[in-house]
Amino acid sequence: MLTAQDIYLTPIYLVLFYGLAYAVRARVTNAYTKKYYIPALTVKFVGAIMLGVIYQFYYGGGDTSNYYLHASLVQQAFGDSFTTGLRLLFSTDYNPATAKYVANMFWFSGMAEYTVVRFAAIAGLFCFNTYTVIALIFALLSFSGMWALFITLAKLRPKEYHWLAISVFFLPSVFFWGSGLMKDSLCIGALGWLFYAFYRGAIQRRRVLAMLLVGGLAGYLLFLTKVYILLSFLPPALLWVFNENSQQIKNKTLRVILKPLFLVVGGGVALFAATNLTKGDEKYDIDNIGGRSKITADYLYGVSVATEGSAYKLGEQDGTIGGMVKLAPQAIVVSLFRPFLWEVRNPVMFLSALEALFMLIFTVRILLQSGVVRTLSLIVSTPVLTLCFVFALVFAATVGIVSNNFGTLVRYKIPLMPFYMAGLVITQSMSVTGSKPVGRIRRPARIIS
């Protein structure tokens, strides 16, 4: 996977990518966000490179090397016949011309995995199929969405640039697992763009058609790769939109009367979207989720035990949604605050435990400073906080129940971490100052204003 070609070409492409970043910086930053732009991009690049190094020299292979293997087969097909390469890139139907390549692709029929292969193969066309450069391109794609997430949060709470930057970019597991040649990089980038599109299009009501396109593409990418992220995000996002718009009603009496209606309608739309988005899907249909989660959890636990990995057990699942709900509180705790230091079994797990300890200390600190009642009141009454915490807790419960392995969990949970941390930061800031997030900005504003 890593060869001398990576050593020679990576510095050249880094210069090109940094040149591009500096060229567009003035358009996507302001006086307050500018200082975070290059450091945030740099940690993404470091994460992308280190992921490849660790997978090759520590794990001896894994998902990222398999994505590269599949993309290399597509590159080989292009070298043999441009038409055959295009068929491999854009079609998963059987074709005699592609049979010899497909025979070595165990992910060819996997929609989620092969979507990543397509991105990697296209990136490889522009860098001589160099693994590290492909990983850097994935880091750039991820960074673009995370920057959109950051500047949106910074608009909502301009006084907290520093801590919001830490929440989005500088959590170790987020920039490590969310930067390289992995599904996670595409997903967290798409999630950032989806959040930005909701805010700009549905709350600020600016460039609505463009935001429909951006949000639609981001949502479709999540649907192709990790639809459960979309299922967890859409309901609280739609409630966020309805709540924000209800707060724009100036007449207090009318606002009090209409708010329950907004909540009911928003909840109904969110439920409809969540249940119909995957209707008929073997894995994610609402009627199949309980059974599939049990199968996945049991499989991951069995593999972890057999390989003496970092397994954990929440309790027996009965294959029903009700059974998942019973395990949800434990799953939230394990996703946010474990592994504990005494559960560490390897160096990578130790870093994850330190991060989990930081999350626990930060959470307890906010609760002690703000008070439990005050914190809950702020979350319920502030639409963006409702979004952050509902998404984070629902997602934490989902991945905590399914993973049953700390090594898997640390990668699965990264989409929730920026939202959870940002929610804590905004809660603390509001508790201290008493002011609310900005919400809709009426003056003309670009992406960076």
C-alpha positions as CSV (number, residue, x, y, z in Angstrom):
1,M,0.0,0.0,0.0
2,L,2.8,2.4,0.9
3,T,5.7,2.5,-1.5
4,A,8.6,4.8,-2.5
5,Q,6.1,6.5,-4.8
6,D,4.3,7.8,-1.7
7,I,7.5,9.3,-0.4
8,Y,8.3,11.1,-3.6
9,L,4.8,12.4,-4.6
10,T,3.2,13.2,-1.3
11,P,5.3,16.3,-0.6
12,I,4.6,17.6,-4.1
13,Y,0.9,17.2,-3.7
14,L,1.0,18.7,-0.2
15,V,2.5,21.8,-1.7
16,L,-0.3,21.9,-4.3
17,F,-3.0,21.3,-1.7
18,Y,-1.7,24.0,0.6
19,G,-1.4,26.4,-2.3
20,L,-5.1,25.7,-3.1
21,A,-6.0,26.2,0.5
22,Y,-4.2,29.6,0.8
23,A,-5.8,30.7,-2.5
24,V,-9.3,30.2,-1.3
25,R,-8.7,31.1,2.4
26,A,-9.8,34.7,2.0
27,R,-13.2,33.5,0.6
28,V,-14.0,31.0,3.3
29,T,-12.7,32.7,6.5
30,N,-13.1,36.0,8.4
31,A,-10.9,37.8,10.8
32,Y,-11.9,35.4,13.6
33,T,-11.9,32.1,11.8
34,K,-8.8,32.7,9.7
35,K,-6.3,31.5,12.4
36,Y,-7.9,28.1,12.7
37,Y,-8.1,27.4,8.9
38,I,-4.5,26.1,8.2
39,P,-4.0,24.3,11.6
40,A,-7.4,22.5,11.1
41,L,-6.4,21.5,7.6
42,T,-3.0,20.4,8.8
43,V,-4.3,18.0,11.5
44,K,-6.6,16.5,8.8
45,F,-3.6,15.8,6.6
46,V,-1.6,14.4,9.5
47,G,-4.5,12.2,10.4
48,A,-4.8,10.9,6.8
49,I,-1.1,10.0,6.6
50,M,-0.9,8.5,10.1
51,L,-4.0,6.3,9.4
52,G,-2.2,4.7,6.5
53,V,1.0,4.3,8.4
54,I,-0.7,2.6,11.4
55,Y,-2.8,0.3,9.2
56,Q,0.2,-0.9,7.3
57,F,2.8,-1.2,10.1
58,Y,0.6,-1.7,13.2
59,Y,-2.5,-3.5,12.1
60,G,-1.0,-5.1,9.0
61,G,-3.9,-4.2,6.8
62,G,-7.6,-3.4,7.1
63,D,-10.4,-1.4,5.6
64,T,-8.3,1.4,4.1
65,S,-5.9,-1.1,2.4
66,N,-8.9,-3.0,1.0
67,Y,-10.4,0.3,-0.4
68,Y,-7.0,0.9,-2.0
69,L,-6.8,-2.6,-3.4
70,H,-10.3,-2.2,-5.0
71,A,-9.4,1.2,-6.4
72,S,-6.2,-0.2,-7.8
73,L,-8.2,-2.8,-9.7
74,V,-10.3,-0.1,-11.2
75,Q,-7.1,1.7,-12.2
76,Q,-5.8,-1.5,-13.8
77,A,-9.0,-1.7,-15.8
78,F,-8.6,1.8,-17.0
79,G,-5.0,0.9,-18.1
80,D,-6.3,-2.0,-20.1
81,S,-9.4,-0.4,-21.5
82,F,-10.9,3.0,-20.8
83,T,-14.4,1.7,-21.5
84,T,-13.9,-1.2,-19.1
85,G,-12.7,1.2,-16.4
86,L,-15.8,3.3,-16.8
87,R,-18.0,0.3,-16.5
88,L,-16.3,-0.7,-13.3
89,L,-16.6,2.8,-12.0
90,F,-20.2,3.5,-12.7
91,S,-21.9,0.1,-12.9
92,T,-22.2,-2.9,-10.6
93,D,-24.0,-5.1,-13.2
94,Y,-22.2,-8.2,-14.4
95,N,-20.3,-7.7,-17.6
96,P,-17.8,-10.2,-19.2
97,A,-15.3,-7.4,-19.8
98,T,-15.1,-6.6,-16.1
99,A,-15.3,-10.2,-14.8
100,K,-11.6,-10.7,-14.2
101,Y,-11.4,-7.6,-12.1
102,V,-14.6,-8.2,-10.2
103,A,-13.4,-11.7,-9.3
104,N,-10.9,-10.0,-6.9
105,M,-13.4,-7.5,-5.5
106,F,-15.3,-8.8,-2.5
107,W,-16.9,-5.4,-2.0
108,F,-18.1,-5.0,-5.6
109,S,-21.7,-5.7,-4.6
110,G,-21.6,-3.6,-1.4
111,M,-23.2,-0.2,-2.1
112,A,-21.6,1.5,0.9
113,E,-18.1,0.2,0.4
114,Y,-18.0,0.4,-3.4
115,T,-19.1,4.1,-3.2
116,V,-15.8,4.7,-1.3
117,V,-13.9,2.7,-3.9
118,R,-15.4,5.0,-6.7
119,F,-14.2,8.1,-4.9
120,A,-10.8,6.5,-4.4
121,A,-10.5,5.4,-8.0
122,I,-11.4,8.8,-9.3
123,A,-8.9,10.5,-7.0
124,G,-6.3,7.9,-8.1
125,L,-6.6,9.1,-11.7
126,F,-5.1,12.4,-10.8
127,C,-2.2,11.2,-8.6
128,F,-0.8,8.0,-10.3
129,N,-2.9,5.9,-7.9
130,T,-0.7,6.9,-4.9
131,Y,-2.2,5.8,-1.7
132,T,-1.2,8.7,0.5
133,V,-2.2,11.3,-2.0
134,I,-5.6,9.6,-2.3
135,A,-5.9,9.7,1.5
136,L,-5.0,13.5,1.4
137,I,-7.8,14.1,-1.1
138,F,-10.2,12.3,1.2
139,A,-8.9,14.6,4.0
140,L,-9.7,17.6,1.8
141,L,-13.2,16.4,1.1
142,S,-13.8,15.8,4.8
143,F,-12.3,19.1,5.8
144,S,-14.6,21.0,3.4
145,G,-17.7,19.7,5.2
146,M,-16.2,20.1,8.7
147,W,-15.3,23.7,7.9
148,A,-18.9,24.3,6.8
149,L,-20.0,22.8,10.1
150,F,-17.5,25.0,12.1
151,I,-18.4,28.3,10.5
152,T,-22.1,27.6,11.0
153,L,-21.6,26.9,14.7
154,A,-19.4,30.0,14.9
155,K,-22.2,32.1,13.5
156,L,-24.6,30.7,16.1
157,R,-22.2,31.4,18.9
158,P,-19.5,33.9,17.7
159,K,-18.0,34.3,21.2
160,E,-16.7,30.7,21.3
161,Y,-14.5,30.4,18.2
162,H,-11.7,28.7,20.1
163,W,-13.7,25.9,21.8
164,L,-15.9,25.3,18.8
165,A,-12.7,24.8,16.7
166,I,-11.5,22.3,19.2
167,S,-14.9,20.5,19.1
168,V,-14.9,20.2,15.4
169,F,-11.3,19.7,14.3
170,F,-9.0,18.9,17.2
171,L,-10.5,15.9,18.9
172,P,-7.9,13.1,18.2
173,S,-10.3,10.4,17.2
174,V,-12.2,12.7,14.9
175,F,-9.2,13.9,12.9
176,F,-7.6,10.5,12.9
177,W,-10.5,8.3,11.9
178,G,-12.2,11.0,9.9
179,S,-9.4,12.0,7.6
180,G,-8.0,9.0,5.6
181,L,-9.2,6.6,2.9
182,M,-12.3,5.5,4.8
183,K,-16.1,5.8,4.7
184,D,-15.9,7.9,7.9
185,S,-14.1,10.7,6.1
186,L,-16.7,11.1,3.4
187,C,-19.5,10.7,6.0
188,I,-18.4,13.3,8.5
189,G,-17.7,15.7,5.6
190,A,-21.2,15.1,4.2
191,L,-22.7,15.6,7.6
192,G,-21.1,19.0,7.9
193,W,-22.4,20.1,4.6
194,L,-25.9,18.8,5.4
195,F,-25.9,20.8,8.7
196,Y,-24.7,23.9,6.8
197,A,-27.4,23.5,4.1
198,F,-30.1,23.2,6.7
199,Y,-29.0,26.4,8.4
200,R,-28.4,28.5,5.3
201,G,-31.4,27.2,3.3
202,A,-34.1,26.5,5.9
203,I,-33.3,28.8,8.8
204,Q,-31.5,31.8,7.1
205,R,-33.5,31.2,3.9
206,R,-30.6,32.2,1.7
207,R,-29.7,30.6,-1.6
208,V,-32.5,28.1,-1.0
209,L,-32.1,26.3,-4.4
210,A,-28.3,26.0,-4.0
211,M,-28.7,24.7,-0.4
212,L,-31.3,22.2,-1.6
213,L,-28.7,20.9,-4.1
214,V,-25.9,20.9,-1.5
215,G,-28.1,19.2,1.2
216,G,-29.4,16.7,-1.3
217,L,-26.0,15.6,-2.5
218,A,-24.7,15.4,1.1
219,G,-27.7,13.5,2.2
220,Y,-27.5,11.1,-0.8
221,L,-23.8,10.4,0.0
222,L,-24.8,9.5,3.6
223,F,-27.6,7.4,2.2
224,L,-25.1,5.5,0.0
225,T,-22.4,5.0,2.7
226,K,-23.9,5.1,6.2
227,V,-27.6,5.6,6.1
228,Y,-28.0,5.3,9.9
229,I,-26.2,8.6,10.2
230,L,-28.9,10.2,8.1
231,L,-31.6,8.4,10.0
232,S,-30.2,9.8,13.3
233,F,-29.7,13.3,12.0
234,L,-32.8,14.1,10.0
235,P,-35.4,14.0,12.8
236,P,-33.6,16.4,15.2
237,A,-32.6,18.6,12.2
238,L,-36.2,18.9,11.0
239,L,-37.2,19.7,14.6
240,W,-34.5,22.3,14.7
241,V,-35.9,24.0,11.6
242,F,-39.4,24.0,13.0
243,N,-38.3,25.3,16.4
244,E,-36.1,28.1,14.9
245,N,-38.9,29.3,12.7
246,S,-41.4,29.2,15.5
247,Q,-39.1,31.5,17.5
248,Q,-39.2,34.1,14.7
249,I,-42.8,34.8,15.4
250,K,-42.7,38.2,17.2
251,N,-46.1,38.0,18.9
252,K,-45.4,36.2,22.1
253,T,-49.0,34.9,22.5
254,L,-49.2,33.6,19.0
255,R,-45.7,32.0,19.4
256,V,-46.8,30.1,22.5
257,I,-50.0,28.9,20.8
258,L,-48.2,27.8,17.6
259,K,-45.1,26.2,19.1
260,P,-46.8,22.9,20.1
261,L,-48.2,22.8,16.5
262,F,-44.6,23.3,15.1
263,L,-43.4,20.5,17.4
264,V,-46.1,18.1,16.4
265,V,-45.7,18.9,12.7
266,G,-41.9,18.8,12.9
267,G,-42.0,15.5,14.8
268,G,-44.4,14.0,12.3
269,V,-42.3,15.0,9.3
270,A,-39.2,13.7,11.0
271,L,-40.9,10.4,11.9
272,F,-42.2,10.1,8.3
273,A,-38.7,10.7,6.9
274,A,-37.0,8.3,9.2
275,T,-39.5,5.4,8.6
276,N,-39.9,5.8,4.8
277,L,-36.3,6.6,3.9
278,T,-35.3,3.0,4.3
279,K,-38.6,1.2,3.8
280,G,-38.0,-2.2,2.4
281,D,-34.3,-2.1,3.1
282,E,-32.9,-5.4,4.4
283,K,-30.8,-3.8,7.1
284,Y,-32.4,-0.5,8.0
285,D,-36.1,-0.9,7.6
286,I,-37.7,0.1,10.9
287,D,-39.1,-3.5,11.2
288,N,-35.7,-5.0,10.7
289,I,-33.5,-2.7,12.8
290,G,-33.8,-4.6,16.0
291,G,-32.9,-8.0,14.5
292,R,-30.1,-6.6,12.4
293,S,-28.5,-4.8,15.4
294,K,-28.5,-8.0,17.4
295,I,-26.9,-9.9,14.5
296,T,-24.2,-7.2,14.1
297,A,-23.5,-6.9,17.8
298,D,-23.2,-10.6,18.3
299,Y,-20.9,-10.9,15.3
300,L,-18.6,-8.1,16.4
301,Y,-18.5,-9.4,20.0
302,G,-17.7,-12.9,18.8
303,V,-14.9,-11.7,16.5
304,S,-13.5,-9.5,19.3
305,V,-13.5,-12.3,21.8
306,A,-11.9,-14.8,19.4
307,T,-9.1,-12.4,18.5
308,E,-8.7,-11.2,22.2
309,G,-9.8,-7.8,21.2
310,S,-11.3,-5.0,23.3
311,A,-14.8,-6.4,23.6
312,Y,-17.6,-5.1,25.9
313,K,-21.1,-6.4,26.6
314,L,-24.1,-4.3,27.5
315,G,-26.5,-7.2,28.0
316,E,-28.5,-9.6,25.9
317,Q,-30.4,-8.2,23.0
318,D,-33.8,-9.7,22.1
319,G,-33.8,-8.4,18.5
320,T,-36.5,-5.9,19.1
321,I,-36.5,-2.1,19.2
322,G,-37.9,-2.2,22.7
323,G,-34.8,-4.3,23.7
324,M,-32.6,-1.6,22.1
325,V,-34.3,1.1,24.1
326,K,-33.6,-0.7,27.4
327,L,-29.9,-0.8,26.6
328,A,-29.8,2.8,25.4
329,P,-28.7,4.4,28.7
330,Q,-25.7,2.0,29.0
331,A,-24.9,2.5,25.3
332,I,-24.8,6.3,25.6
333,V,-22.4,6.0,28.6
334,V,-20.1,3.5,26.7
335,S,-20.1,5.7,23.6
336,L,-19.3,9.0,25.3
337,F,-17.2,8.0,28.3
338,R,-15.6,4.6,27.7
339,P,-13.2,2.9,27.6
340,F,-12.1,3.7,31.1
341,L,-8.3,3.8,31.7
342,W,-8.4,0.4,33.5
343,E,-10.0,-1.2,30.4
344,V,-7.1,-0.3,28.1
345,R,-5.4,-3.2,26.3
346,N,-3.2,-1.5,23.6
347,P,-1.7,1.9,22.8
348,V,-4.5,3.0,20.4
349,M,-7.1,2.1,23.1
350,F,-5.1,4.2,25.6
351,L,-5.5,7.3,23.4
352,S,-9.2,6.6,23.1
353,A,-9.5,6.2,26.9
354,L,-7.8,9.6,27.5
355,E,-10.2,11.2,25.1
356,A,-13.2,9.6,26.8
357,L,-11.9,10.8,30.2
358,F,-11.7,14.3,28.8
359,M,-15.3,14.1,27.5
360,L,-16.4,12.9,31.0
361,I,-14.6,15.6,32.9
362,F,-15.8,18.3,30.4
363,T,-19.4,17.1,30.8
364,V,-19.3,17.0,34.6
365,R,-17.7,20.4,34.7
366,I,-20.5,21.9,32.6
367,L,-23.2,20.3,34.8
368,L,-21.5,21.5,37.9
369,Q,-21.1,25.1,36.6
370,S,-24.5,25.4,35.0
371,G,-26.5,23.1,37.1
372,V,-28.5,20.1,35.9
373,V,-31.9,21.9,35.8
374,R,-30.4,25.0,34.1
375,T,-28.6,22.8,31.5
376,L,-31.7,20.8,30.7
377,S,-33.7,24.0,30.4
378,L,-31.3,25.5,28.0
379,I,-31.2,22.3,25.9
380,V,-35.0,22.2,25.7
381,S,-35.5,25.9,25.0
382,T,-32.6,26.4,22.5
383,P,-33.3,24.7,19.1
384,V,-29.6,24.3,18.1
385,L,-28.8,22.7,21.4
386,T,-31.8,20.4,21.0
387,L,-30.4,19.3,17.7
388,C,-26.9,18.8,19.0
389,F,-27.8,16.7,22.0
390,V,-30.7,14.7,20.5
391,F,-28.5,13.7,17.5
392,A,-25.5,13.0,19.7
393,L,-27.4,10.9,22.3
394,V,-29.5,9.0,19.7
395,F,-26.4,8.2,17.7
396,A,-24.4,7.3,20.8
397,A,-27.2,4.8,21.8
398,T,-27.2,3.3,18.3
399,V,-23.5,2.7,17.8
400,G,-23.0,1.7,21.5
401,I,-25.5,-1.0,21.2
402,V,-24.2,-2.3,17.8
403,S,-20.5,-2.1,18.3
404,N,-19.7,-4.4,21.3
405,N,-16.0,-3.6,20.6
406,F,-14.1,-0.4,21.7
407,G,-11.9,-0.5,18.6
408,T,-15.0,-0.4,16.3
409,L,-16.8,2.0,18.5
410,V,-14.1,4.7,18.5
411,R,-14.5,4.9,14.7
412,Y,-18.3,4.6,14.5
413,K,-18.9,7.4,17.1
414,I,-16.9,10.2,15.5
415,P,-20.0,11.9,13.8
416,L,-21.6,12.6,17.1
417,M,-18.5,14.0,18.9
418,P,-18.3,17.5,17.2
419,F,-22.1,18.0,17.9
420,Y,-21.9,16.8,21.5
421,M,-18.8,18.9,22.3
422,A,-20.2,21.9,20.5
423,G,-23.4,21.5,22.5
424,L,-21.5,21.5,25.7
425,V,-19.6,24.6,24.7
426,I,-22.7,26.5,23.7
427,T,-24.5,25.5,26.8
428,Q,-21.7,26.7,29.1
429,S,-21.4,30.0,27.2
430,M,-25.2,30.6,27.4
431,S,-25.2,29.7,31.1
432,V,-22.5,32.3,31.8
433,T,-23.6,35.1,29.6
434,G,-27.4,34.4,29.5
435,S,-27.6,35.2,25.8
436,K,-29.0,32.9,23.1
437,P,-27.4,31.7,19.9
438,V,-27.8,34.2,17.0
439,G,-30.3,32.1,14.9
440,R,-31.4,33.7,11.7
441,I,-29.1,36.5,10.5
442,R,-31.0,39.1,8.5
443,R,-28.1,41.0,6.9
444,P,-26.6,39.7,3.7
445,A,-24.0,37.0,4.5
446,R,-21.6,34.9,2.6
447,I,-20.5,31.4,3.8
448,I,-17.8,33.1,5.9
449,S,-19.6,36.2,7.3
